[in-house]
Amino acid sequence: MPDYPENCIQYLTPEDWWKEDPGKKLCRGALIETYVQFYSSIPLELVAERSEAERHNRAEVKAQPLHADGRRKTAESLPVAGLPRLDGAHCYLVNRAKKRPCLVLGAIEQEAVDPRLTRGMSKWKSHLFFLVAPFFGVEQVARDGYNAAFVDRIMQADYRAFFWDQLPKAGGLGSILRLDQIQPVGFEHPAYRHFGYKLSDSALCIMDEWLDWLIYNRDGGQISEYRDFIKSLDT
């Protein structure tokens, strides 16, 4: 298991932060791997135009900003077979994606929808999903990564959307959990891979408090105690 430094909240928990889970049960606090989207501050719309007017199977595509006030250019070119035009407010969004470790946060214990209630509906309208938050490595790779001073501030619980951790058997310099990028994942097994680890009860309790801090701006409990402890080290 990871060897945590003394100036992080994991060091203060009464039990190991991570626990092995040989059964690889999908549960709150489970560590899984799946493809996650990298969101842009402004959504990007995928627009396709025919590269040659007489050929509907070849196109030029581009990603352009999509504004919530509905400012969208009217399509003037001929439609493309692979990307038909969508009616009304529908559009194609495009995001970069990468396979990342993720922490399962919730929406696990859901009852399957009675198929009698969805007869005649599109299947996607009743598909169930659970919620995860992605981890990103702090290492500087190709001039990208997290600034060391920023990582120190994250470790000191200065930012509620970021959480520093060390993943089991991952090695390296740690990872940053982005709690403001919670995403849905389908329950089908090909959609994710379980690493065989999950948070301990103590760790899951702190994570619940962290989510409460993020959503409701309440930072009491163990988070408040930890922040007071960090301040005491500087005095």
C-alpha positions in Angstrom: 0.0 0.0 0.0 1.1 3.6 -0.5 3.5 5.1 2.1 1.9 8.5 2.8 3.9 11.6 4.0 3.0 13.1 7.4 1.5 16.3 5.9 -1.5 14.7 4.1 -4.9 13.8 5.4 -4.4 10.1 4.6 -1.6 9.9 7.2 -4.1 10.8 10.0 -6.7 8.1 9.3 -6.8 5.3 11.9 -6.7 2.5 9.2 -5.1 2.0 5.8 -6.5 4.4 3.2 -6.8 1.7 0.5 -7.9 -1.9 1.0 -7.6 -4.9 -1.3 -10.8 -6.1 -2.7 -10.2 -9.5 -4.4 -13.9 -9.9 -5.2 -13.7 -6.7 -7.3 -17.1 -5.6 -6.3 -18.5 -2.5 -7.9 -19.2 -0.3 -4.8 -18.7 3.2 -3.5 -15.0 3.9 -3.1 -13.9 1.3 -5.7 -10.9 2.0 -7.9 -11.6 1.4 -11.5 -10.2 2.3 -14.9 -12.4 3.7 -17.7 -12.3 6.3 -20.5 -13.0 9.7 -19.2 -13.7 12.9 -21.1 -11.5 16.0 -20.9 -14.1 18.8 -20.9 -13.5 22.2 -22.4 -14.6 25.3 -20.5 -16.9 26.1 -23.5 -18.4 23.0 -25.2 -17.1 22.2 -28.7 -19.5 21.3 -31.4 -18.5 18.9 -34.2 -19.5 20.3 -37.6 -19.1 18.3 -40.8 -19.2 19.7 -44.4 -18.8 17.9 -47.7 -15.3 18.3 -49.1 -16.6 17.6 -52.5 -20.2 18.6 -53.4 -21.0 15.5 -55.4 -19.6 13.0 -52.8 -21.6 12.5 -49.6 -19.2 10.0 -48.1 -16.2 12.4 -47.7 -16.2 15.4 -45.4 -14.2 18.0 -43.6 -14.9 18.2 -39.9 -14.1 20.9 -37.4 -14.7 21.6 -33.8 -16.1 25.0 -33.0 -17.3 26.7 -29.7 -20.9 26.1 -28.8 -22.5 28.9 -26.9 -25.4 28.3 -24.5 -27.4 31.3 -25.9 -28.0 29.3 -29.1 -25.7 31.2 -31.5 -25.0 28.5 -34.1 -24.2 29.0 -37.8 -26.8 27.8 -40.2 -25.5 24.9 -42.2 -25.1 25.9 -45.9 -23.2 22.9 -47.3 -24.8 19.6 -48.4 -25.2 17.0 -45.6 -22.8 14.2 -45.0 -23.9 10.6 -44.8 -21.9 9.6 -41.7 -22.9 12.7 -39.7 -26.5 13.6 -40.6 -27.8 17.0 -39.5 -29.7 17.0 -36.3 -33.0 18.8 -35.8 -33.7 21.5 -33.3 -31.3 21.9 -30.4 -29.5 18.6 -31.0 -25.9 18.7 -32.0 -22.7 16.7 -31.9 -20.3 17.5 -29.1 -16.6 16.5 -29.2 -14.2 16.0 -26.3 -10.8 14.5 -26.0 -10.9 11.2 -23.9 -8.3 9.1 -22.2 -8.3 5.9 -20.1 -7.8 7.0 -16.5 -8.1 5.5 -13.0 -11.3 6.6 -11.4 -12.9 6.6 -8.0 -16.5 5.3 -7.8 -18.6 7.8 -5.9 -22.1 6.6 -6.1 -25.3 5.6 -7.9 -24.4 2.0 -7.5 -27.4 0.4 -5.9 -30.1 1.2 -8.4 -33.1 -0.9 -9.2 -33.5 -1.8 -12.9 -36.3 0.0 -14.6 -39.4 -2.0 -15.2 -39.3 -2.8 -19.0 -43.1 -2.4 -19.1 -42.6 1.3 -18.3 -40.1 1.9 -21.2 -41.8 -0.1 -23.9 -41.7 1.9 -27.2 -39.0 4.4 -25.8 -35.5 4.8 -27.1 -33.2 2.5 -25.0 -30.9 5.4 -24.0 -33.7 7.0 -22.1 -33.7 4.4 -19.4 -30.0 3.2 -19.3 -28.5 3.4 -15.8 -25.1 4.8 -15.0 -22.9 5.1 -11.9 -20.8 8.1 -11.1 -17.0 8.4 -11.0 -14.3 11.0 -10.6 -11.0 10.8 -12.6 -7.5 10.7 -11.3 -4.7 12.5 -13.1 -1.0 12.0 -12.5 1.1 14.9 -11.1 4.3 14.0 -13.0 5.6 16.5 -15.5 5.3 14.8 -18.9 6.2 16.7 -22.1 6.0 20.0 -20.2 2.5 19.1 -19.0 1.4 18.1 -15.5 0.8 19.8 -12.1 3.1 22.5 -10.8 4.8 21.3 -7.6 3.7 24.3 -5.6 0.1 23.8 -6.7 0.3 20.1 -5.6 1.5 21.2 -2.2 -1.6 23.5 -1.9 -3.8 20.7 -2.9 -2.3 18.4 -0.3 -3.0 21.1 2.3 -6.7 21.0 1.3 -6.8 24.5 0.0 -9.0 23.6 -3.0 -12.2 21.6 -2.6 -12.4 20.5 -6.3 -8.9 18.8 -6.1 -7.8 15.9 -3.9 -4.3 14.5 -3.7 -3.8 10.8 -3.3 -1.4 7.9 -4.1 -2.9 5.0 -5.9 -2.1 1.4 -4.9 0.9 -0.1 -6.7 1.0 3.0 -9.0 4.2 4.4 -7.7 5.2 7.8 -9.0 4.6 11.2 -7.3 0.9 10.8 -6.7 -2.4 11.7 -8.4 -5.0 14.4 -8.3 -8.6 13.5 -8.1 -10.8 16.0 -9.9 -14.1 16.0 -8.0 -15.5 18.7 -10.2 -15.3 16.3 -13.2 -17.7 13.6 -12.0 -18.8 11.6 -15.0 -21.3 8.8 -15.7 -20.1 5.2 -16.6 -22.4 2.4 -17.9 -22.8 -0.7 -15.8 -21.8 -3.0 -18.7 -18.5 -4.8 -17.9 -16.7 -3.7 -21.1 -17.2 -0.1 -20.0 -14.7 -0.3 -17.1 -12.0 -2.4 -15.4 -11.8 -3.0 -11.6 -8.3 -2.7 -10.1 -9.1 -4.8 -7.1 -8.9 -2.0 -4.5 -11.4 0.2 -2.7 -11.3 2.9 0.0 -11.4 1.9 3.6 -14.4 2.9 5.7 -12.4 5.8 7.2 -11.2 7.0 3.8 -14.7 6.8 2.4 -16.0 8.9 5.3 -13.5 11.6 4.6 -14.3 11.5 0.9 -18.0 12.0 1.7 -17.0 15.1 3.8 -15.0 16.3 0.9 -17.9 16.0 -1.5 -20.1 17.9 1.1 -17.5 20.6 1.1 -17.4 20.8 -2.7 -21.2 20.8 -3.2 -22.4 22.7 -0.1 -19.3 24.6 0.9 -19.3 22.9 4.4 -15.7 22.0 5.5 -16.3 20.8 9.0 -15.4 17.5 10.6 -12.1 15.8 9.8 -11.3 18.2 6.9 -11.4 21.2 9.3 -9.3 19.3 11.8 -6.7 18.5 9.2 -6.6 22.1 7.9 -6.0 23.3 11.5 -3.3 20.6 11.9 -1.5 21.9 8.8 -1.7 25.5 10.0 -0.2 24.4 13.3 2.9 23.0 11.5 3.7 26.5 10.2 3.6 28.2 13.6 
